[in-house]
Amino acid sequence: MLPKTVKNFLQQFNPSSSPSPTAIVETWRRLLGDQQNTHIQTSIHPKPLVMAVLYMLHLESSLDVAKPRREDNSVGVDRNRREALKRFAKWVPCQCERSCGREWNFVNEIGMCRGGKEGRECGVLKLFERASWRNLLANKEMAWLMETRERWEAA
């Protein structure tokens, strides 16, 4: 018998693609590295990590996506990736010198931004708009991107 909170959670999904209780536990186990299921139901985690798990459940139940793999190719999430997922909902201000007002998140490894002041160009975003990525290391925009990412990683 499922607890009422789990049933309420499952009702949010399309019935044809709802994750099973087993899939929910397996996703948590994978993320937490808790293969014995000893801490899953009693564990407490930061909101961004919970949001990451919800997103993983959504993707895995709605789409045919591969489960994440560790460096040894076993199914699971390695420690560094888990640390990044703890910052799933963390956005940091852009560090370009143009006061663009954008915020950045690097949980996808590349970087994504949101917001921004109307009429303000973003120096970091210019990196992603260029057709060629040659000589990136020589660009001041790359330095801004790296500084922004470092702030995100420190959050």
TORBANU-744323 format. One line per field, with one value per residue (C-alpha): residue in one letter; y, z, x. Coordinates in Angstrom, 1 decimal. Each point is the difference from the previous one (the first is absolute). Last residue first. Layout:
<pts>
r = (A,...) .
north = (Y,...) .
up = (Z,...) .
east = (X,...) .
</pts>
This chain:
<pts>
r = (A,A,E,W,R,E,R,T,E,M,L,W,A,M,E,K,N,A,L,L,N,R,W,S,A,R,E,F,L,K,L,V,G,C,E,R,G,E,K,G,G,R,C,M,G,I,E,N,V,F,N,W,E,R,G,C,S,R,E,C,Q,C,P,V,W,K,A,F,R,K,L,A,E,R,R,N,R,D,V,G,V,S,N,D,E,R,R,P,K,A,V,D,L,S,S,E,L,H,L,M,Y,L,V,A,M,V,L,P,K,P,H,I,S,T,Q,I,H,T,N,Q,Q,D,G,L,L,R,R,W,T,E,V,I,A,T,P,S,P,S,S,S,P,N,F,Q,Q,L,F,N,K,V,T,K,P,L,M) .
north = (27.9,-0.6,-1.8,2.9,2.5,-2.0,-0.2,3.8,0.4,-2.5,1.8,3.3,-1.4,-1.5,3.5,1.4,-2.2,-1.7,-3.4,0.0,-0.1,-2.0,-0.4,1.0,0.9,2.5,0.3,-2.1,2.2,3.2,-1.2,0.7,3.7,0.5,2.8,2.4,1.3,-1.5,-1.1,-3.7,-3.0,-3.6,-1.7,-3.4,-1.6,-2.8,-2.7,-0.3,1.0,3.2,2.8,3.6,3.2,3.0,3.6,1.2,2.1,0.2,-1.1,-3.7,-1.8,-1.2,-0.3,-3.5,-2.5,-3.0,-2.3,-3.0,0.9,-3.3,-1.6,1.2,-1.8,-3.2,0.3,0.2,-3.0,-2.3,-0.6,-3.6,-2.8,-1.6,1.2,0.2,3.8,0.0,-0.3,2.0,-1.8,0.1,1.9,-1.4,2.9,0.6,-2.2,0.6,3.7,0.6,-2.1,1.9,3.3,-1.1,-1.1,3.4,1.8,-2.1,1.0,3.7,-0.2,-1.2,-3.6,-1.8,-3.8,-2.1,-1.8,-0.5,-0.7,-3.8,-0.8,-2.4,1.5,3.5,1.9,3.0,0.6,-3.6,-0.8,3.0,-1.2,-3.6,1.1,2.0,-2.9,-2.4,2.3,-0.2,3.1,1.3,-0.2,-1.3,1.7,3.4,1.3,2.2,-3.0,-1.5,2.7,-0.3,-3.8,0.6,2.4,-2.4,-2.8,-3.0,-3.3) .
up = (-4.5,-0.7,-3.3,-1.1,0.8,-2.0,-2.9,-0.1,0.1,-2.8,-2.1,0.6,-1.0,-3.1,-0.9,0.4,-3.0,-0.3,1.2,-2.6,-2.9,-2.2,1.2,-3.4,-0.7,2.8,1.9,3.0,0.6,-0.4,3.0,2.2,-1.0,0.5,-2.0,1.9,-1.8,2.5,3.1,0.3,1.0,-0.4,-0.8,-0.8,0.4,-1.5,2.7,0.1,3.7,-1.0,1.0,-1.0,0.8,-2.3,1.1,-3.0,2.1,-3.0,1.8,-0.2,3.4,-0.5,3.3,1.5,-0.3,2.3,-0.8,-0.9,2.4,1.9,-3.4,-0.3,3.2,-1.4,-3.2,2.0,2.2,-2.9,-1.0,-0.7,-2.6,-0.3,-2.8,2.2,-0.4,1.4,-2.2,-0.3,-1.1,-3.7,-1.3,-1.4,0.9,2.5,2.9,-0.2,-0.7,2.7,2.6,-0.9,0.4,3.4,1.0,-1.0,2.0,3.0,-0.4,-0.3,3.1,2.3,1.3,2.9,0.2,1.9,-3.0,-1.8,2.9,0.1,-3.6,-0.1,-3.2,1.4,-2.6,0.6,-3.6,-1.0,3.2,-0.7,-3.5,1.1,2.7,-2.6,-2.5,2.6,0.8,-3.7,-2.1,-1.7,-3.8,-1.0,3.0,-1.0,3.0,2.8,1.4,1.0,2.6,1.6,0.3,1.6,2.5,0.8,1.0,-2.4,1.0) .
east = (27.4,3.7,-0.8,-2.2,2.7,2.5,-2.4,-0.3,3.8,0.3,-2.6,1.7,3.4,-1.6,-1.4,3.6,0.9,3.4,-1.4,-2.6,2.5,-2.4,-3.6,-1.4,-3.6,-0.2,-3.3,1.2,3.0,-2.1,-2.0,3.0,0.2,-3.7,-1.7,-2.2,-3.1,-2.4,1.7,0.6,-2.0,1.3,3.2,1.3,3.4,1.9,0.1,-3.8,0.0,1.8,-2.5,0.3,-1.8,-0.4,0.0,2.1,2.4,2.3,3.2,-0.9,-0.3,-3.6,-1.9,-0.3,-2.9,-0.5,-2.9,2.1,2.7,-0.2,0.1,3.6,1.0,-1.7,2.0,3.2,-0.9,-0.9,-3.6,-1.2,-0.2,3.4,2.3,3.1,-0.1,-3.5,-3.1,-3.2,-3.1,-0.6,-3.0,-3.2,-2.2,-2.8,0.9,3.8,-0.3,-2.6,1.9,3.3,-1.8,-1.4,3.5,1.4,-2.7,0.9,3.6,-0.9,-2.2,2.7,-0.3,-1.5,0.2,-2.5,-1.5,3.3,2.4,0.3,-0.9,3.0,1.5,0.2,2.0,-2.3,-0.8,-0.4,-2.0,-2.3,-0.6,-0.5,-2.5,-2.0,0.2,-1.3,-2.9,-0.8,0.6,-3.1,0.2,-3.4,-1.6,1.3,1.8,-1.4,-1.9,3.3,0.7,-3.4,0.5,3.4,-1.4,-2.8,2.4,0.0,-1.4) .
</pts>
